[in-house]
Amino acid sequence: LGVPTVPPRPAPRRRSRRIQVGSVAVGGDAPVSVQSMTTTRTSDIGATLQQIAELTASGCQIVRVACPTQDDADALPVIARKSQIPVIADIHFQPKYVFAAIEAGCAAVRVNPGNIKKFDDQVREIARAAKDHGTPIRIGVNAGSLDKRLLQKYGKATPEALVESALWEASLFEEHDFRDIKISVKHNDPVVMIEAYRQLAEACDYPLHLGVTEAGPAFQGTIKSAVAFGALLSRGIGDTIRVSLSAPPVEEVKVGIQILQALGLKERRLEIVSCPSCGRAQVDVYKLAEEVTAGLEGMEVPLRVAVMGCVVNGPGEAREADLGVASGNGKGQIFVKGEVVKTVPESQIVETLIEEAMRIAERTPRD
Ligand code: SF4
């Protein structure tokens, strides 16, 4: 009695206005998208396009490129045209590059209100140019570059200060009837960041770009981002995400995709259910799980694979998965869709699982 038969899912999505970032819809009922940012000099067109191609192959849906110099601005038309995914130009200090990015055909432009001192005078022109080209603007507020006026008012980058900065900036565009906007209010502290987005979500209907800024090296940044995005997305808040890591951007995309999959917001592909091992283990679970993961990486169909160290929980978990192994006595019982299909010596467990996975993939219809 009272046992749910369907796993709980995140709360319904917050109702946000939908904008179009090139071919990717953001907000409304559009799926939450994953984005990253290149680390190359944008003026190095070849290297930037190469990195964008790698990001695209890893599942990145939108890419941002920095535009701090005229040479970078000059590279934008070719990059925007040749990239397979929408390109957002990231402008911090120079309003003239906003115009260049819009003219270049970038799918959107990110501006940082705290950094663009001369920005206010030029909002009307930017709004007009962006509207003419159908180019959305991301108002990207960042704790590290918050407007001095707000820092004085609040003492530090509090959630209220971040939200006030974003809404004030949005109001400048709204005065010119421009609402093709998404917003981010990033902070390196997930607790502050979560509260800022929660307040912002209540205060406006713009789509929200989630990010924990300067989240740190891969391990720490992954945990901070997963905690913060999980807290917000599980309440229906967030329309596009960027995981910021001091690590290659492809890693950011992998983490972003895993977060969405863990929340049930993106179809799970390969999911390894492996036990932590303990004194009862009759096989090297770590090695086995790693070998199975490596052997099945890149599977095109959803696949839940159980790798269990002994017969205590092994058969039960293996039966629940599409494919599984329960180890014991130097052997592995191989399960497919809940049925034992064979028992193989330990040395053949990995190759047998890979063979069975291939068989399942062949039988699974592709979309
Ligand atoms: Fe230990 Fe067996 Fe559970 Fe793995 S499945 S943690 S080896 S009891």
Boltz pocket constraint, residues with backbone or C-beta under 6 A from the ligand:
constraints:
  - pocket:
      binder: B
      contacts: [[A, 275], [A, 276], [A, 277], [A, 278], [A, 279], [A, 280], [A, 281], [A, 282], [A, 308], [A, 309], [A, 310], [A, 311], [A, 312], [A, 313], [A, 314]]
      max_distance: 6.0
